[in-house]
Amino acid sequence: MEQGDVDSIVARCPVLEILNIQGCHMGLRLHLVSQSLRCVQVCSSVVESITVAKAPRLERLVLEGCRHTAAGLSTRVTIVDAPKLHTLGSLEPGNHVLEIRNTVAGVKASRSTILTSVKTLGLNVRSGVINEAKMLFTFLQCFPN
């Protein structure tokens, strides 16, 4: 499978509601545009970036056991337009960079970096890792509810 293949499939499936990707080891870069997607799950995969560009019905974005292809680099999770997103996780502050509407979480707090629709947020923070504890606060600022 080539980069962009999943994006093309999603874009051409107007009734697809659930996308589950598991065990992908190629360095996935997702750019999601879908009028029908309600749930995206990516598990045990190598992920460089996930961008939710336009997904008005997306309710859940679940990442579990995802890592970047290169050691020491973070997976970028970008939320541009997902007004119904209420569940997001499981983010790891040491392994994920969260970007909301072109602003990296914690860089500058403003109304554009807040997702008020998110009610359930999953975070994995390793106790004793100071940088992750600091990032926890910046992540939480993006989700006031």
Secondary structure by P-SEA (a helix, b strand, c coil): cccaaaaaaaaacccccbbbbcccccccccccccccccbbbbcccccccccccccccccbbbbcccccccccbbbbbbbccccccccccccccccbbbbccccccccccccccccccccbbbbbbbcccaaaaaaaaaaaaaccc
